[in-house]
Amino acid sequence: MRIAHLSDLHILNLDGAVPGRLFNKRLTGYANLKLKRGHKHKPEPVRLALQALAELKVDHLVITGDVSNLALEGEFDRVVELLTTATSLPASAISLVPGNHDVYTRGSQRKNRFATWFAPFLTNDLKSVTGDGAFPFVHLRGPLAIIGLSTAVPQLPFVAAGRLGSAQTSLLAALLAHPEVAKRTRIILQHHPIDNPANRVKSLLEGLSDADEELAVLAGKPAVLLHGHWHRRMRRNVKTVQGANLDVIGATSASLLHEDSAKMAGFNLLDFDPSGTLNAVSTAHFDPTSKEFTVSPLG
């Protein structure tokens, strides 16, 4: 079974962004778009990546957040259009979770905008455990249990930190204990990495505030954790408090044109054998000149 891991699409669409809707945290985000982000994040690599999935024989697509820039309806519309037209995968073969840009304001959180727009991709195979909330969810696919978490919460301007919250952490523990999950390889999807930056200030501004609580829940339960947020393709081994191994894999931004190969647009590929063992992890780099992807091993 092959999984493609994309993240941080940062699709922009300012339709409907009337001035009144920009006089909040979006004002700083809009300024960032004009001064910096808008010149580096382009939709073309995202569209081409989605189109490449069939040729690469991908069975399942996961996206770990920040599909939008400002959590506007028009941006979500464009992402749904991409997911339904640029790839031949059905909704049941796509799992995605929100990033901090997808819950950019308290209004977007209050209206449950992300969960409403992307409901076809957020179905839950174990609602009897989690209840009616959107997160966490689990997709049982062959030898894999794909668990989607939301670390996205609205924050003050210039703060991009995330939080799971005690309710979601408790439900995660219940899911991990369920026999249908326990017998499968656990794939955790979340936007923020579980290993916070060493710098205390950077951790407060960009990290996961309750990472230690999540690590405690994952103690003794080996898993693969996929994330975005740092716009860098990377792989490392993280130990839980009981010594279990977490294979933590980060994807770069699927839309970012950058001179650093670790950050250049692309996506990751994970290959599992029929027993659920992760056999190989590779990464696809986008070439802006040829408009093609070059696949090489990661980690």
Summary of the structure (lengths in Angstrom):
residues: 299
radius of gyration: 17.8
end to end distance: 19.5
largest distance: 53.5
contacts: 1040
relative contact order: 0.16
helix: 31%
strand: 25%
